[in-house]
């Protein structure tokens, strides 16, 4: 239906912002890597699982969309609130999700993705928080109190993470440099 298409358009439009809520840990972004199972491509499809949103084959009253990037660590109440607000914004503003991408996005070149206007989700929590801070629809769905405390906690988490030397870094660089 047109309503479902607009809803999907809203999900795609706001995904780069609400990913901070649906993928709230530093570690969440280690599974959102191009070429793996978790989708990083902001697109939709009816035939494959590489885009962010999948519309399974069943039609009629059983039709649904699957938003495939939420991490199991997310607060489900906040995740559903931001996804619902995003989808409803799409319905309200008649957002077009674009054409479905029925080929495997993982196998496309960067040039082909640009031609099809397929964007990628943020690569880390800090980028996701920056996007969240700019998106009034997603921010308003959380309310000032939750947004302020969430942003403070996650910015502190990011600062702590980037200030620590990880075992991989020691193993990789200690003897080399």
ZANULO-264887 format. One record per residue (C-alpha): residue number from 1; residue in one letter; x, y, z. Coordinates in Angstrom, 1 decimal. Example, Ala and Ser with C-alpha at 12.3 -4.5 7.8 and 13.67 -1.06 7.14 Angstrom:
<rs>
@k->1; r->A; east->12.3; north->-4.5; up->7.8 .
@k->2; r->S; east->13.7; north->-1.1; up->7.1 .
</rs>
This chain:
<rs>
@k->1; r->X; east->0.0; north->0.0; up->0.0 .
@k->2; r->X; east->1.0; north->3.6; up->-0.3 .
@k->3; r->X; east->0.9; north->3.9; up->3.5 .
@k->4; r->X; east->3.4; north->1.1; up->3.9 .
@k->5; r->X; east->5.6; north->2.5; up->1.2 .
@k->6; r->X; east->5.7; north->5.9; up->2.9 .
@k->7; r->X; east->6.3; north->4.2; up->6.3 .
@k->8; r->X; east->9.2; north->2.5; up->4.8 .
@k->9; r->X; east->10.4; north->5.8; up->3.4 .
@k->10; r->X; east->10.4; north->7.2; up->6.9 .
@k->11; r->X; east->12.3; north->4.3; up->8.3 .
@k->12; r->X; east->15.0; north->4.7; up->5.6 .
@k->13; r->X; east->15.1; north->8.5; up->6.0 .
@k->14; r->X; east->15.8; north->8.4; up->9.7 .
@k->15; r->X; east->17.7; north->5.1; up->10.0 .
@k->16; r->X; east->21.1; north->6.8; up->10.2 .
@k->17; r->X; east->19.9; north->8.7; up->13.2 .
@k->18; r->X; east->17.9; north->6.1; up->15.1 .
@k->19; r->X; east->20.7; north->3.5; up->14.8 .
@k->20; r->X; east->22.2; north->5.2; up->17.9 .
@k->21; r->X; east->19.2; north->3.9; up->19.8 .
@k->22; r->X; east->18.8; north->0.5; up->18.1 .
@k->23; r->X; east->22.5; north->-0.1; up->18.2 .
@k->24; r->X; east->23.6; north->1.6; up->21.5 .
@k->25; r->X; east->26.9; north->0.0; up->22.3 .
@k->26; r->X; east->30.4; north->0.6; up->20.9 .
@k->27; r->X; east->30.5; north->-3.1; up->20.2 .
@k->28; r->X; east->27.2; north->-2.9; up->18.2 .
@k->29; r->X; east->29.0; north->-1.4; up->15.3 .
@k->30; r->X; east->31.4; north->-4.3; up->15.0 .
@k->31; r->X; east->28.6; north->-6.4; up->13.5 .
@k->32; r->X; east->27.5; north->-3.5; up->11.2 .
@k->33; r->X; east->30.3; north->-4.0; up->8.8 .
@k->34; r->X; east->29.9; north->-4.1; up->5.0 .
@k->35; r->X; east->29.9; north->-7.6; up->3.5 .
@k->36; r->X; east->28.6; north->-9.4; up->6.6 .
@k->37; r->X; east->25.1; north->-10.6; up->7.5 .
@k->38; r->X; east->24.0; north->-7.5; up->9.4 .
@k->39; r->X; east->22.8; north->-4.8; up->6.9 .
@k->40; r->X; east->24.6; north->-1.5; up->6.7 .
@k->41; r->X; east->23.0; north->-0.4; up->3.4 .
@k->42; r->X; east->20.1; north->2.1; up->3.7 .
@k->43; r->X; east->17.8; north->0.5; up->1.1 .
@k->44; r->X; east->14.9; north->-1.9; up->0.9 .
@k->45; r->X; east->14.1; north->-5.0; up->-0.9 .
@k->46; r->X; east->11.4; north->-7.7; up->-1.4 .
@k->47; r->X; east->13.9; north->-10.4; up->-2.5 .
@k->48; r->X; east->17.1; north->-10.3; up->-0.5 .
@k->49; r->X; east->18.4; north->-9.6; up->2.9 .
@k->50; r->X; east->21.3; north->-7.3; up->2.1 .
@k->51; r->X; east->19.4; north->-4.0; up->2.4 .
@k->52; r->X; east->18.3; north->-2.5; up->5.8 .
@k->53; r->X; east->14.6; north->-3.1; up->5.2 .
@k->54; r->X; east->13.1; north->-6.3; up->3.9 .
@k->55; r->X; east->9.5; north->-6.8; up->2.8 .
@k->56; r->X; east->8.8; north->-10.5; up->2.9 .
@k->57; r->X; east->6.8; north->-12.1; up->0.1 .
@k->58; r->X; east->3.5; north->-12.5; up->1.8 .
@k->59; r->X; east->0.9; north->-9.8; up->0.8 .
@k->60; r->X; east->-2.4; north->-8.6; up->2.1 .
@k->61; r->X; east->-3.1; north->-8.4; up->5.8 .
@k->62; r->X; east->0.1; north->-10.3; up->6.5 .
@k->63; r->X; east->2.4; north->-7.9; up->4.8 .
@k->64; r->X; east->5.1; north->-6.4; up->7.1 .
@k->65; r->X; east->8.5; north->-4.8; up->6.9 .
@k->66; r->X; east->11.5; north->-6.1; up->8.7 .
@k->67; r->X; east->14.0; north->-3.5; up->10.0 .
@k->68; r->X; east->17.1; north->-5.7; up->10.2 .
@k->69; r->X; east->19.7; north->-3.7; up->12.0 .
@k->70; r->X; east->18.7; north->-3.5; up->15.7 .
@k->71; r->X; east->21.1; north->-5.0; up->18.1 .
@k->72; r->X; east->19.9; north->-7.3; up->20.9 .
@k->73; r->X; east->21.5; north->-4.9; up->23.4 .
@k->74; r->X; east->19.0; north->-2.1; up->22.6 .
@k->75; r->X; east->16.2; north->-1.0; up->24.9 .
@k->76; r->X; east->13.2; north->-2.4; up->22.9 .
@k->77; r->X; east->10.8; north->0.3; up->24.2 .
@k->78; r->X; east->13.1; north->3.1; up->22.9 .
@k->79; r->X; east->13.9; north->1.2; up->19.7 .
@k->80; r->X; east->10.2; north->0.7; up->18.8 .
@k->81; r->X; east->9.5; north->4.4; up->19.8 .
@k->82; r->X; east->12.1; north->5.8; up->17.4 .
@k->83; r->X; east->11.2; north->3.4; up->14.6 .
@k->84; r->X; east->7.5; north->4.1; up->14.9 .
@k->85; r->X; east->8.1; north->7.9; up->15.0 .
@k->86; r->X; east->10.3; north->7.6; up->11.9 .
@k->87; r->X; east->7.8; north->5.5; up->10.0 .
@k->88; r->X; east->4.9; north->7.8; up->10.9 .
@k->89; r->X; east->6.9; north->10.8; up->9.8 .
@k->90; r->X; east->7.3; north->9.0; up->6.5 .
@k->91; r->X; east->3.5; north->8.5; up->6.3 .
@k->92; r->X; east->2.8; north->12.1; up->7.3 .
@k->93; r->X; east->5.2; north->13.6; up->4.8 .
@k->94; r->X; east->4.6; north->11.0; up->2.1 .
@k->95; r->X; east->8.3; north->9.9; up->1.9 .
@k->96; r->X; east->9.3; north->7.8; up->-1.1 .
@k->97; r->X; east->11.5; north->4.9; up->-0.2 .
@k->98; r->X; east->12.8; north->4.7; up->-3.8 .
@k->99; r->X; east->12.9; north->1.6; up->-5.9 .
@k->100; r->X; east->13.6; north->-1.7; up->-4.2 .
@k->101; r->X; east->17.1; north->-3.1; up->-4.5 .
@k->102; r->X; east->16.6; north->-6.6; up->-5.5 .
@k->103; r->X; east->20.3; north->-7.5; up->-6.1 .
@k->104; r->X; east->22.8; north->-8.3; up->-3.4 .
@k->105; r->X; east->24.1; north->-4.9; up->-2.2 .
@k->106; r->X; east->27.1; north->-6.6; up->-0.6 .
@k->107; r->X; east->28.4; north->-7.5; up->-4.0 .
@k->108; r->X; east->27.9; north->-4.0; up->-5.6 .
@k->109; r->X; east->30.8; north->-1.6; up->-6.1 .
@k->110; r->X; east->30.9; north->1.7; up->-4.3 .
@k->111; r->X; east->30.3; north->3.4; up->-7.6 .
@k->112; r->X; east->27.1; north->1.4; up->-8.2 .
@k->113; r->X; east->25.8; north->2.1; up->-4.7 .
@k->114; r->X; east->26.4; north->5.8; up->-5.3 .
@k->115; r->X; east->24.5; north->5.6; up->-8.6 .
@k->116; r->X; east->21.6; north->4.0; up->-6.8 .
@k->117; r->X; east->21.8; north->6.5; up->-3.9 .
@k->118; r->X; east->22.4; north->3.7; up->-1.4 .
@k->119; r->X; east->23.9; north->5.2; up->1.8 .
@k->120; r->X; east->25.5; north->3.3; up->4.6 .
@k->121; r->X; east->24.8; north->3.4; up->8.3 .
@k->122; r->X; east->27.3; north->5.2; up->10.6 .
@k->123; r->X; east->30.4; north->3.2; up->11.1 .
@k->124; r->X; east->30.6; north->3.8; up->14.9 .
@k->125; r->X; east->28.6; north->5.0; up->17.9 .
@k->126; r->X; east->30.0; north->8.5; up->17.8 .
@k->127; r->X; east->28.9; north->9.0; up->14.2 .
@k->128; r->X; east->25.4; north->7.6; up->15.1 .
@k->129; r->X; east->25.2; north->10.0; up->18.0 .
@k->130; r->X; east->26.1; north->13.0; up->15.7 .
@k->131; r->X; east->23.3; north->11.9; up->13.3 .
@k->132; r->X; east->20.8; north->11.5; up->16.2 .
@k->133; r->X; east->21.6; north->15.0; up->17.5 .
@k->134; r->X; east->20.6; north->16.5; up->14.1 .
@k->135; r->X; east->17.3; north->14.6; up->13.7 .
@k->136; r->X; east->14.4; north->16.4; up->15.3 .
@k->137; r->X; east->11.9; north->13.6; up->14.6 .
@k->138; r->X; east->13.9; north->11.0; up->16.4 .
@k->139; r->X; east->14.9; north->13.3; up->19.2 .
@k->140; r->X; east->11.3; north->14.4; up->19.8 .
@k->141; r->X; east->10.2; north->10.8; up->20.0 .
@k->142; r->X; east->12.5; north->10.3; up->22.9 .
@k->143; r->X; east->11.7; north->13.4; up->24.8 .
@k->144; r->X; east->14.2; north->15.8; up->26.4 .
@k->145; r->X; east->14.9; north->13.8; up->29.6 .
@k->146; r->X; east->15.6; north->10.5; up->27.9 .
@k->147; r->X; east->17.5; north->12.2; up->25.1 .
@k->148; r->X; east->19.8; north->14.2; up->27.4 .
@k->149; r->X; east->20.6; north->11.2; up->29.7 .
@k->150; r->X; east->21.1; north->8.9; up->26.7 .
@k->151; r->X; east->23.5; north->11.3; up->24.9 .
@k->152; r->X; east->25.5; north->12.0; up->28.1 .
@k->153; r->X; east->25.9; north->8.3; up->28.9 .
@k->154; r->X; east->26.8; north->7.3; up->25.3 .
@k->155; r->X; east->29.2; north->10.2; up->24.8 .
@k->156; r->X; east->30.9; north->9.2; up->28.0 .
@k->157; r->X; east->31.0; north->5.6; up->26.9 .
@k->158; r->X; east->32.6; north->6.6; up->23.5 .
@k->159; r->X; east->35.2; north->8.8; up->25.3 .
@k->160; r->X; east->36.2; north->6.0; up->27.6 .
@k->161; r->X; east->36.4; north->3.5; up->24.6 .
@k->162; r->X; east->38.6; north->5.7; up->22.4 .
@k->163; r->X; east->41.0; north->6.6; up->25.3 .
@k->164; r->X; east->41.8; north->2.9; up->26.0 .
@k->165; r->X; east->44.5; north->0.9; up->24.2 .
@k->166; r->X; east->42.9; north->-2.4; up->23.2 .
@k->167; r->X; east->44.8; north->-5.7; up->23.3 .
@k->168; r->X; east->44.6; north->-5.9; up->19.4 .
@k->169; r->X; east->46.4; north->-2.6; up->19.2 .
@k->170; r->X; east->49.2; north->-3.8; up->21.5 .
@k->171; r->X; east->49.5; north->-7.1; up->19.5 .
@k->172; r->X; east->49.4; north->-5.3; up->16.1 .
@k->173; r->X; east->51.7; north->-2.3; up->16.8 .
@k->174; r->X; east->53.9; north->-2.8; up->19.9 .
@k->175; r->X; east->56.7; north->-4.7; up->18.1 .
@k->176; r->X; east->56.3; north->-3.0; up->14.7 .
@k->177; r->X; east->56.7; north->0.6; up->15.9 .
</rs>
